[in-house]
Amino acid sequence: MLRRLSETETAILGGISEVQDERREPHRILRPGETCWRLEEADRAAVLVDAEAYFAALDTALRQARRSITILGWDFDGKITLRPEPDAPALGDLLRSLVEDHPELEVRILVWSVAVVHAPGAPLPLLIGAPWQDHPRISVRLDSKHPIYAAHHQKLVAIDDSLAFVGGMDLTVRRWDSCRHEADDPRRVTYEGKAYGPVHDVQAVVDGPAAVALGDLARERWRIATGEVVPAPVRNPGIWPEGVEPEFLREPIGIARTHPAWGPHEPVREAALLTAEAIRAARRSIYIEAQYLTARYIRDILVDHLKREDGPEVVVVLTFCARGFFEKLVMGINGERLIRHLRRHDRHDRLRVFYPSSPGREETECPIHVHAKVVVVDDLLLRIGSSNLNNRSVGLDTECDIAIEGTSPATRRRIAAIRDRLLGEHLDAEPEAVGRTHAEEGSLIRTIDRLNANPRRLKLSPAFDSRGAVRSMPGTFLLDPGKPFEPLWFLKKRT
């Protein structure tokens, strides 16, 4: 179900536009050309937690498109449905019906080329097409314009330069779940009827000038990948997903990218710079939701915080374990080693690393797969996007994140409320209860300790109190590199 704001949250939101206009402070972290590409205002912005909310919002937004739909993804599968109802159309069929109903509408879908062998979606429709693609105003292309072993990893949908979704979710199989994350939800099945486990993810939606900027980003990636220059569409103002309450009004949105150095293209590392500067600026708390935690720059900043007597608390919500042999070998083992490294430097007991768990059958647990890429620093900054906290997201893969900086009291309250909502989901507690408890305790860790008593709860990562190596496994930098491989690097003179 799409989430509606509580009375308390609505009251907070009520005066945001006036307060922000009158009391906005200068941006300290979001600086165009450094920690972000552009800083553009969104008339409205909202956070969509889990794919039930995102997919339903996207369904209503796509139906409002009149001229342009551009989808960028690591993977794409046109057979999925955006709603779990039996009569819901497949996504590909929905897109086909939309272009047939609206004679000026064009649909462009750009997918990572290696998705056909690496991603979970069906490969043949991406390689040879599918009936729904057989239309002159639908174009599905594979993005191969990237270095060896790099991935196109941006997850973006831009509609009529008037609305854009960006975050961690691809439009593919094994992504849909509700915020309840029930172990045996009968709706959580693939289109082939195969059940899969609970999964948590986060997407954001923005309109206004921020959506125009994200449309520019999508067109530029399309140009790089295909060589085609697509003109900006005539805007269709007023698009907004039905049932979604905006959480921010007239809010500046920082858009940060990662592009690898490749051919004539210089490297772009705004996303990693943004994340580093935000985490470095923390004073009270750092809240992270991540699929992976292997990035060396994150490790070093967190170690510096944990060593200090007055440093912030660090709460990380990770996936329970990596999937697949190579993912376990690199992201899994190196993630465990990084956690042990952080724990070794946690001199003041300010670190917790959890995984979310839902009750299964016969008193067993069902770990919830975390696919979100979220960072919340104090009430100062919220970052949502595609960037994992691994090395390859620093300078190898293409990424897109957005961020909101708390430059007014109202914005800071909303950032804190979103963090409370995320924690409340994992603790099976109301966001208001999380906020009240945090106000009483003055500590995220003590808040979690007090509320962490329900069947759906947070559990300590197995690596948190484990013993063993703390250095990355030898040679795994080849599978999680921070920049593209250079041919014949071993022949180059080392300096």
Secondary structure, 3 states (H helix, E strand, C coil): CCCCCCHHHHHHHHCHHHHHHHHCCCCCCCCECCCECEEEEEEEEEEEECHHHHHHHHHHHHCCCCCEEEEEECCECCCCECCCCCCCCEHHHHHHHHHHHCCCCEEEEEEECCHHHHCCCCCHHHHHCCHHHCCCCEEEEEECCCCCCCCECCCEEEECCCEEEEECCCECCCCCCCCCCCCCCCCCECCCCCECCCEECEEEEEECHHHHHHHHHHHHHHHHHHCCCCCCCCCCCCCCCCCCCCCEEEEEEEEEEEECCECCECCEEHHHHHHHHHHHCCCCEEEEEECCECCHHHHHHHHHHHHCCCCCEEEEEECCCCCCHHHHHHHHHHHHHHHHHHHHCCCCCCEEEEEEEEECHHHCEEECEECCCEEEECCCEEEEECCCECCHHHHCCEEEEEEEECCCHHHHHHHHHHHHHHHHHHHCCCHHHHHHHHHHHCCHHHHHHHHCCCCCEEEECCCCCCCCCCCCCCCHHHCCCCCCCCCCHHHCCCC
